[in-house]
Amino acid sequence: MKKTPLDNISFFEHAEHHCLLNHISRGIERECLRISPDGTIAQTRHPESLGTSLTHPFITTDFSESMIEFITPIFNTPKQLLKFLNDLHIFAVNNIGEEMLWPLSMPCLQKNQPIPIAEYGDSNIGKFKRLYRIGLHHRYGSNMQIISGIHYNFSMPEEFWPAYRNYLQNQKSIMDFKSDGYLNLIRNVHQYGWLISYLFGASPSVCPHFISSKKQTKDMILSDNYKNFYLPHATSLRMSHLGYQNNASTQIAICHRHLDSYVEDLRQAVQTKDPNWEKLGIFKNGNRIQISDSILQIENEYYSSIRPKRRTLPKERPTTALLKRGVEYVELRNVDINPFSAIGISESQVKFLDIFLTWCLLRKSLNCNHETQTHQKYNQEIVVLHGREKNLPLRKEKKEIKLSQWAIEIFKELEIISNYFDKATGDGYQETVKLYKTFLDDPEKTFSAHVLKETLKDSLFQLGLEKSNLYKDYFLHQDLSNDMQTFFTSSVANSFHLQKKLEEDNHETIEDYLNDYLKN
């Protein structure tokens, strides 16, 4: 009998298999801007009271000196994960003075507002990180770089892979089998990730000064009070052409068919000259303004809604780590900041992502080709721009299907997975699926609908400022346990020690460091 895409889901019918769901590893990276009390982007340096952004393991900066990134360790339960993320917020808010944390994915800029690029000290790795960001500024502008999101890191327990390999009677090595499994997951996220944008998108509008050209306002509506540009049925402008995109994404066609070809495509992009970046030049007035004039400066410049990941060794490139040791986990990047949660994401969202990503891992993915990719890109773009529109048609394997109909089909399969999670954890995963299924029946329940409703009362800026004040007060009224206070304080002190050591160990010029990096 011919196998169906759903056949592998039955793996979890066995008690010893669905118990493995108790040991899923999950982590969160949450980006957010520091703002002044008046709502403008903070122009201050990254607070010393939070440690050094180069070497602190949990509190760093992203593109801008004003852009904090919280990074959790991995946890085996959603509650533990969110407790740690909440504690990080408590510690940070108590150490940034009168400043606040911006609660939205899209920034609200004032006219010609400076965006300070992150600084990382005098070590070569610190200079390298800053130079990469200077390159991003010159290539794409700083406005795009301060859009914030949630990155969800997900992996199955190590015990899962030999059991699943035996179930499928696969003869590959565990490393190769595991990498293939995660690449299958990634292909399915590309096929079905529009559902996450529909449910969790929370950026249907932008502030006027975020728009840099009239071309960007095409089809957008300017609110009656001139304070917002929006699309009435948009879900996630962050994930649209207005958001976190770059030209390289259209030049590189990566199907994630095999790990070797994925790595080869990325490396090719890092080595291939781009006429635009050649014209920009590597130096300006004697100073480097980008790492190279290739399509990508480094692999991380390739923006994708999900990435295969592997922790790297010192001076090791991400692609080298993947080739040597295989895929370790995936990083899902298409989740907007949830402005109705003080920490940017809720427990029900975490549970839904667990269910969705597990389903993507088990479900057989479509063959990867140009036609499939074209349909996937179309579906993603149409959903982020018009996802709440009634009877919105998507493209499914050469046929048209309504978003609502396709989503209902997916939810039937997600319900099966949620049942296995509840058997393993008893933690209300089925209730999570029921909750978000109501978003299909009533699009006005989605985060994007609520954000737009609040935005049009006054402005996105006003919504952000009100939530920033509300959440600052919320965190200031919470106390860290003595153990967590000691833990975070020690992490700060240790970060200064590590950065000092890195700077003392510099034995080559930054140019030699860069040449060595590019040569490898």
C-alpha positions in Angstrom: 0.0 0.0 0.0 1.3 3.5 -0.9 2.3 5.5 2.1 0.5 8.8 2.8 2.1 12.0 4.2 0.3 11.2 7.5 1.6 7.7 8.0 4.6 8.7 10.1 2.4 10.5 12.7 1.4 7.0 14.0 5.0 6.7 15.4 3.7 8.4 18.6 0.9 5.9 19.1 3.2 3.7 21.2 3.5 4.8 24.8 7.3 4.6 24.9 7.4 6.9 21.8 4.9 9.6 22.8 6.7 9.8 26.2 9.6 11.3 24.3 7.5 14.5 23.8 8.3 15.2 27.5 11.9 15.8 26.6 11.6 18.3 23.6 14.1 21.1 23.9 12.9 24.6 23.3 14.5 28.1 23.7 13.5 31.6 22.8 15.4 34.7 21.5 13.3 37.8 21.9 14.4 41.1 20.4 13.1 44.5 21.6 14.1 48.1 21.4 15.0 50.2 24.5 13.0 53.4 24.4 13.1 56.7 26.3 10.0 57.7 28.3 8.8 59.8 25.4 8.8 56.8 23.1 11.9 57.6 21.1 14.6 55.1 20.5 17.2 55.3 23.3 20.5 56.8 22.3 22.3 55.5 25.4 24.9 52.8 25.3 23.9 49.2 26.3 23.7 49.5 30.1 26.8 48.2 31.9 24.4 46.9 34.6 23.3 44.3 32.0 26.8 43.1 31.3 28.7 43.2 28.0 26.6 42.5 24.9 29.5 40.5 23.4 29.9 37.8 26.1 26.7 37.8 28.2 25.0 34.5 27.5 21.4 35.7 28.0 21.3 39.5 27.4 22.9 40.8 24.3 22.2 43.3 21.5 21.1 42.7 17.9 21.6 45.3 15.2 21.5 48.4 17.3 23.0 49.4 20.6 19.4 50.2 21.6 18.1 46.7 20.6 18.2 44.2 23.4 18.1 40.5 22.6 17.1 38.1 25.4 18.3 34.6 24.9 17.0 31.7 27.1 18.8 28.4 27.7 16.9 25.4 26.4 14.1 23.9 28.6 11.9 20.8 28.5 8.7 22.5 29.5 7.0 25.7 28.3 6.5 26.9 31.9 10.2 26.6 32.8 11.1 28.4 29.5 8.7 31.3 30.0 9.6 31.6 33.7 13.3 32.2 32.8 12.3 34.7 30.0 10.1 36.5 32.5 13.0 36.7 35.0 15.3 38.1 32.3 12.8 40.9 31.7 12.5 41.6 35.5 16.3 41.9 35.8 16.6 44.0 32.6 13.8 46.4 33.5 15.3 47.0 37.0 18.6 47.9 35.3 17.7 50.3 32.6 16.6 53.3 34.7 13.7 55.3 33.3 14.0 53.6 29.9 11.4 51.0 28.7 11.1 48.0 26.3 9.2 48.5 23.1 6.4 45.9 22.9 5.8 45.7 19.2 7.6 44.1 16.2 7.5 47.3 14.1 9.5 50.3 15.5 8.0 53.8 15.6 10.6 56.2 14.3 10.6 60.0 14.6 11.8 61.9 11.5 15.5 61.4 10.9 15.9 59.6 14.2 19.4 58.2 14.7 19.8 54.5 15.1 23.0 53.7 16.9 24.8 50.6 15.5 25.8 48.0 18.2 29.3 48.1 19.6 31.1 45.1 21.0 34.5 46.4 22.2 38.1 46.1 20.9 38.5 42.3 20.4 38.6 41.1 16.8 35.4 39.2 17.2 33.8 42.3 18.6 35.0 44.4 15.7 33.8 41.7 13.3 30.3 41.8 14.7 30.1 45.6 14.5 31.5 45.6 11.0 28.9 43.1 9.9 26.2 45.4 11.2 27.8 48.5 9.5 27.6 46.4 6.3 23.9 45.7 6.9 23.3 49.5 7.4 24.9 50.4 4.1 23.3 47.5 2.2 19.7 47.7 3.4 19.4 50.8 5.7 19.0 50.8 9.5 15.2 51.0 9.6 14.7 47.4 8.5 17.3 46.1 10.9 15.5 47.3 14.1 12.3 45.3 13.3 11.9 42.8 16.2 10.7 39.3 16.4 10.6 36.0 18.3 13.0 33.2 17.3 11.9 29.8 18.5 14.6 27.2 18.8 13.3 23.6 18.7 14.8 20.2 18.8 13.6 16.6 19.5 15.4 14.6 22.3 18.4 12.6 21.3 16.5 9.4 22.2 13.9 10.2 19.5 16.2 9.7 16.5 17.3 6.1 16.8 13.7 5.1 17.7 12.3 7.0 14.7 15.0 5.6 12.4 14.1 2.1 13.4 10.4 2.8 13.0 11.1 3.9 9.4 13.6 1.1 8.8 16.1 3.7 7.6 19.8 2.7 7.2 21.5 6.1 7.3 23.8 7.2 10.1 22.1 8.9 13.0 23.7 12.2 12.1 22.5 12.1 8.5 19.1 10.8 9.4 18.7 13.5 12.0 19.8 16.2 9.5 17.4 14.8 6.9 14.6 14.9 9.5 15.1 18.5 10.3 15.4 19.5 6.7 12.0 17.8 6.1 10.6 19.9 8.9 12.0 23.0 7.3 10.5 22.2 3.9 7.1 21.8 5.6 7.5 25.1 7.4 8.0 26.7 4.0 4.9 25.0 2.8 2.6 25.7 5.8 4.3 28.6 7.6 1.7 31.0 6.4 -0.5 29.5 9.1 1.8 30.9 11.8 1.7 34.3 10.2 -2.1 34.2 10.1 -2.5 33.1 13.8 0.5 35.0 15.4 1.1 37.9 13.0 0.8 41.1 15.0 2.1 43.8 12.7 -0.8 45.0 10.4 0.3 48.7 10.5 3.4 50.8 10.6 4.3 54.4 11.7 4.6 56.9 8.8 8.3 57.7 9.4 9.1 54.0 9.0 8.2 54.3 5.3 11.2 55.5 3.3 9.6 55.7 -0.2 6.3 56.3 -1.9 6.7 52.9 -3.6 6.4 51.2 -0.2 3.0 52.9 0.5 1.4 51.3 -2.7 -2.0 49.9 -1.8 -1.6 50.9 1.9 -4.1 53.2 3.7 -3.2 56.3 5.6 -5.4 56.6 8.7 -7.7 59.6 9.0 -5.4 61.2 11.6 -2.3 60.6 9.4 -0.6 58.6 12.2 -0.7 55.1 10.7 -0.2 53.3 7.4 -2.0 50.0 7.4 -3.7 47.2 5.3 -7.1 46.3 6.6 -6.6 42.5 6.5 -2.8 42.3 7.0 -1.4 40.0 9.5 2.4 40.5 9.6 3.9 43.4 7.6 7.1 42.4 9.4 7.3 39.3 7.2 6.3 41.2 4.0 8.3 43.2 1.4 8.0 46.1 3.9 9.7 44.1 6.6 12.8 42.1 7.3 13.9 41.2 3.8 16.9 41.6 1.5 17.7 41.3 -2.2 19.9 38.3 -1.6 16.8 36.2 -0.6 15.6 36.6 -4.2 19.0 35.8 -5.8 19.5 32.5 -3.9 17.2 29.6 -4.4 17.6 27.2 -1.5 15.3 24.2 -1.3 16.8 22.5 1.8 16.7 19.3 -0.3 20.0 18.0 1.2 22.3 19.4 3.8 25.3 19.3 1.4 23.5 21.4 -1.2 22.1 23.8 1.4 25.7 24.5 2.6 27.0 24.7 -0.9 24.4 27.3 -1.9 25.1 29.4 1.1 28.9 29.2 0.6 28.4 30.1 -3.0 26.5 33.2 -2.0 29.3 34.2 0.5 31.9 33.8 -2.3 30.0 35.3 -5.3 30.5 39.0 -6.0 27.3 41.2 -6.2 27.4 44.2 -8.6 25.5 46.4 -6.1 27.9 45.7 -3.2 30.9 46.0 -5.5 29.7 49.5 -6.4 29.2 50.2 -2.8 32.8 49.3 -2.1 34.5 47.7 0.8 36.2 50.8 2.1 35.0 54.4 2.4 37.5 57.2 3.5 39.9 54.5 4.5 37.5 52.6 6.7 35.8 49.3 6.1 32.1 49.6 5.6 31.3 45.9 4.9 33.0 42.6 5.4 33.0 41.8 1.7 31.3 42.7 -1.6 29.7 39.3 -2.0 26.0 38.5 -2.2 26.2 37.7 1.5 28.8 39.0 3.9 28.4 35.9 6.1 25.9 33.1 6.1 23.6 34.7 8.7 22.8 37.5 6.2 20.5 35.0 4.4 17.1 35.8 5.8 14.8 32.9 6.0 11.7 32.1 8.1 13.5 29.0 9.5 17.1 27.9 9.7 18.9 24.6 10.4 21.4 25.3 13.2 24.4 23.8 15.0 26.4 25.4 17.8 29.8 26.5 16.6 33.3 26.2 18.0 35.5 29.3 18.3 36.2 30.7 14.8 34.1 28.0 13.2 31.7 29.1 10.5 28.1 27.9 10.7 28.2 25.9 7.5 31.3 24.1 8.6 29.7 23.1 11.9 26.6 21.8 10.0 28.7 19.7 7.6 30.9 18.3 10.3 28.3 17.5 13.0 24.9 17.8 11.3 21.8 19.8 12.2 21.3 20.1 15.9 18.1 22.1 16.1 15.9 24.5 14.0 15.4 28.2 14.5 11.9 29.4 13.6 11.9 33.1 12.8 8.5 34.1 11.6 6.8 34.8 14.9 5.9 38.5 15.6 6.2 40.0 19.1 2.9 39.5 20.8 2.1 42.9 22.3 -0.5 41.5 24.6 2.1 39.5 26.5 4.6 41.3 28.7 7.4 38.9 27.5 6.3 39.0 23.8 5.0 35.4 23.6 2.4 33.4 25.6 2.4 29.8 26.9 -0.4 28.8 24.5 1.8 30.1 21.6 4.7 28.0 22.8 2.5 24.9 23.0 1.1 25.5 19.5 4.6 25.9 18.0 5.6 22.6 19.7 2.6 20.9 18.0 3.1 22.6 14.7 6.9 21.8 14.4 6.4 18.2 15.6 3.8 17.8 12.9 6.1 19.4 10.3 8.9 16.9 11.3 6.7 13.8 10.9 4.7 14.8 7.9 6.3 13.9 4.5 7.2 17.1 2.7 6.6 17.9 -0.9 9.3 17.6 -3.5 11.4 20.8 -3.6 11.4 22.5 -7.0 10.9 26.0 -8.6 7.2 25.6 -8.9 6.8 24.6 -5.2 8.9 27.5 -4.1 7.0 29.9 -6.2 3.7 28.8 -4.7 5.1 28.9 -1.2 6.4 32.5 -1.6 3.1 33.6 -3.0 1.1 32.1 -0.1 3.4 33.6 2.5 3.2 37.1 0.9 -0.6 37.0 0.3 -1.3 35.9 3.9 0.9 38.5 5.5 -0.7 41.3 3.4 -4.3 40.1 3.2 -4.6 37.0 5.5 -7.8 38.0 7.3 -9.7 38.7 4.0 -12.8 36.5 3.6 -12.4 33.6 1.3 -8.7 34.4 0.6 -7.4 31.9 -2.0 -4.0 30.2 -1.7 -2.2 27.9 -4.0 -1.9 24.2 -3.1 -0.2 21.9 -5.5 -1.5 23.5 -8.7 -5.0 24.1 -7.3 -6.6 27.0 -5.5 -7.9 26.5 -2.0 -9.4 28.9 0.5 -7.2 29.7 3.4 -9.9 28.8 5.9 -10.5 25.4 4.2 -6.8 24.5 4.1 -6.3 25.6 7.7 -9.1 23.4 8.9 -7.5 20.4 7.1 -4.2 21.2 8.9 -5.9 21.6 12.3 -7.4 18.1 12.0 -3.9 16.7 11.8 -2.6 19.0 14.6 -5.4 17.7 16.8 -3.8 14.2 16.5 -0.4 15.5 17.5 -1.9 17.5 20.4 -3.5 14.3 21.8 -0.1 12.6 21.9 1.4 15.7 23.7 -1.4 15.5 26.3 -0.8 11.8 26.8 2.9 12.5 27.5 2.6 15.8 29.4 -1.0 16.2 30.6 -0.4 19.9 29.9 -3.5 21.1 27.9 -2.1 20.9 24.4 -5.5 19.9 23.0 -7.0 23.0 24.6 -4.4 25.0 22.8 -5.4 23.7 19.4 -9.1 24.4 20.2 -8.2 27.9 21.2 -6.5 28.8 18.0 -9.0 27.0 15.9 -11.5 29.7 16.9 -9.2 32.2 15.1 -10.1 30.4 11.8 -13.9 30.9 12.5 -13.4 34.5 13.5 -10.4 36.4 12.1 -11.2 39.2 14.5 -9.8 37.1 17.3 -6.3 37.1 15.7 -3.5 39.2 17.2 -3.3 41.3 14.1 -7.0 42.2 14.2 -6.6 43.3 17.8 -3.5 45.3 17.1 -5.2 47.1 14.1 -8.3 47.9 16.2 -6.1 49.4 19.0 -4.0 51.2 16.4 -6.9 53.0 14.7 -8.2 54.3 18.0 -5.2 56.6 17.9 -1.8 55.3 16.6 0.6 52.4 16.7 3.0 54.7 18.5 0.4 55.4 21.3 -0.4 51.6 21.6 3.3 50.9 21.9 3.9 53.6 24.5 0.9 52.5 26.6 2.0 48.9 26.6 5.6 49.9 27.4 4.6 51.8 30.5 2.2 49.0 31.5 4.8 46.3 31.2 7.5 48.3 32.9 5.3 48.7 35.9 4.4 45.0 35.7 8.0 43.9 35.9 9.0 46.4 38.6 6.3 44.9 40.9 7.9 41.4 40.6 10.8 40.2 42.7 13.5 37.8 41.5 14.3 34.9 43.9 17.6 35.3 45.7 19.1 32.5 43.6 18.1 34.1 40.3 19.3 37.5 41.4 22.7 36.1 42.3 22.7 34.1 39.0 22.1 37.1 36.8 24.5 39.3 38.8 27.2 36.7 38.4 26.5 36.5 34.7 27.1 40.2 34.4 30.4 40.1 36.2 31.5 37.1 34.3 30.7 38.8 30.9 33.1 41.6 31.7 35.8 39.1 32.7 35.3 37.2 29.4 35.4 40.3 27.2 38.6 41.6 28.9 40.2 38.2 28.2 39.2 38.3 24.6 40.6 41.8 24.2 43.9 40.8 25.9 44.2 37.8 23.7 44.1 39.8 20.4 47.3 38.8 18.6 46.5 39.9 15.0 45.1 42.9 13.3 41.4 43.0 12.3 42.4 42.9 8.7 44.4 39.7 9.3 41.4 38.3 11.2 39.0 39.1 8.4 41.3 37.7 5.7 41.7 34.5 7.7 37.9 34.3 8.2 37.2 34.9 4.5 39.9 32.4 3.4 38.3 29.7 5.5 
